[in-house]
Amino acid sequence: MSKIKEAFGKGKAFIPFVTAGDPDLDTTARLLVAMSESGADIIEIGIPFSDPIAEGVVIQEADLRALASGTTTDKIFDMVEKIRPQIKSALAVMTYMNPIFVYGTDRFMRRCSECGISAVIVPDTPFEEKQELEPYCSKHGVELVSLIAPTSHERIKTIAKESQGFVYCVSSMGVTGVRSEITTDIGEMVELVRSVSDTPCAVGFGISTPEQAKKMAAVSDGVIVGSAIMKLVAKYGKDCIEPVCEYVKEMKSAINF
Amino acid sequence: MSKGKFGIHGGQFVPETLMNVINEFEEAYNKYKNDPEFTAELDALMCEYAGRPSRLYYAEKMTKDLGGAKIYLKREDLNHTGSHKLNNCLGQCLLAKKMGKTRVIAETGAGQHGVATATVAALLGLECEIFMGKEDTIRQALNVYRMKLLGAKVNAVETGTMTLKDAVNEAMREWTCRVSDTHYVLGSVMGPHPFPTVVRDFQSVIGKEIKAQLMEKEGRLPDVVMACVGGGSNAMGAFYEFIGDESVRLIGCEAAGLGVDNPKNAATIANGTPGIFHGMKSYFCQNEYGQIAPVYSISAGLDYPGIGPEHANLSDTGRAEYVPVTDEEAVSAFEYLSRTEGIIPAIESSHAVAHCIKIAPALDRDKIIVVNLSGRGDKDVAAIARYRGEDIYE
């Protein structure tokens, strides 16, 4: 069984996201280990990109800080490889198509595999363009996560049929970031996926409070939180480990009530 | 299946949230592009509102002064709003209206595409919001006020390098927030399919006119067609009609800023490498990790780290040549054309004029060069004065 599938096998999955290298890679390394200990089922490691078009202001700024601190794709892989034995959570990488393509998609997926990264999430590469990634993912045993959005409608079944790892349900229109309310009928999106596939569904974009997480987890298999965590990282810098871990624990217990 | 490929370039690299609206746009385009009612409506606007066909002007003084090839200027600067940008905006906004959209958004660099979009939005009764890098709102303050005058809301983008690429980022983000009533009027032959094709088609009127007008004046094809290239819409519009005419040299002039060997440049074909960004596979100025470079040009309209995918392919196949032109060369050409022909060209178009000045003397007098004068330079006067050390304010 894949590490991702396994992660969904223990109740609702909590999936925190961190931008690697904000404020520096040493902090990210400590954060990964600590989040794993705090109950994160899967951790999404964001490889920063200069122009992250699917991100709201919080993660845009995190990406820029990470790049300014000298973070590169190679340094991130090296860091993950080194600390991988200390992490129980499954790992996924979230980044944009260009950093993967320019690094060399084959080489990128090989490094993922060597570093114990089970899946990749690429928000600017839709179903129609997955040939750009899929062959290299299969070659190196890395799962390619599919995204579905509130506008996907009839596309959901087509996408879900060929999904691997988990299906990333984008909760709302727009970019990542904390939202006070989520109005999309997530339950309906998840039902459409389940009608054609047994790939687990995790909901992301805009989730920050335990109440929201609980509500989303009730109709899906897991919850992804990024901006709320990166806000804490921005606020506490190198001292973010404790507040982030408290938050992870709180969210994890909220979804497995 | 990947769509909208030009050789290996192009495609549709956008968030899933946008796929249905992009597909809807493609369907609408395919439905209307040959629809007699739609084309008649567009042709009427192009003629009565934009002032087409634009003139093909024989630059006699310039020709004699340079002493080589015969030089014609395609006067897109005489188009309503002062540039070729209106051609595409009329087409896309009319389509948006047919699709039932009530709001348009657009990115802009120099402000020409923003002004053109705001203009057509006013004409067709569409709500309009423009995204412009904060740096560019300062460089092109007059155009910002122009857009506001036309009823558009202008958002100064303060992320990243605060120039054209950041304006595109922000317009795409805005589109993912609101697709149901909003069309994104992309201003160049770039972005995800079908934009490179749609924008090229709406701009291809330039090349068609050049061909017909030159046939009338000279009874033959030009030897060279040249244009400036940022994203590449005026160049693609001028080139497209001639791609099959292999005797016609096609030359795109890129912004080399302080020089191709200086980091402060925006010459994508000269310095770029293959990448996937802003919805397309093409060439981009970037580092070894695929981080997009903070490019530079005196021209806000060419200050972009990528190039349209069809240009990337024309470069790959060798059908078109792409040459770098520096700030200094462009400014000199700006001044030269003003003095020689009494035509003040946009600083963008001045890049093409500069390369023409370079190559015309070496060509025989029976050769014909057509330079696409994509826009007029009124908007640039204050910035050029400052470049030359004269402190005037708009």
Interface residues (C-beta under 8 A of the other chain):
Chain A: F49 S50 D51 I53 A54 G56 V57 Q60 L64 L67 T72 T73 D74 Y96 M97 N98 P99 I100 F101 V102 Y103 P123 D124 T125 P126 F127 E128 E129 Q131 E132 L147 I148 A149 P150 T151 S152 H153 R155 I159 V170 M173 G174 V175
Chain B: M1 S2 K3 G11 Q12 F13 V14 P15 E16 T17 L18 M19 N20 V21 T159 G160 K165 D166 N169 M172 R173 T176 C177 R178 V179 T273 P274 G275 I276 F277 H278 G279 K281 F284 Q286 E288 Y289 G290 Q291 I292
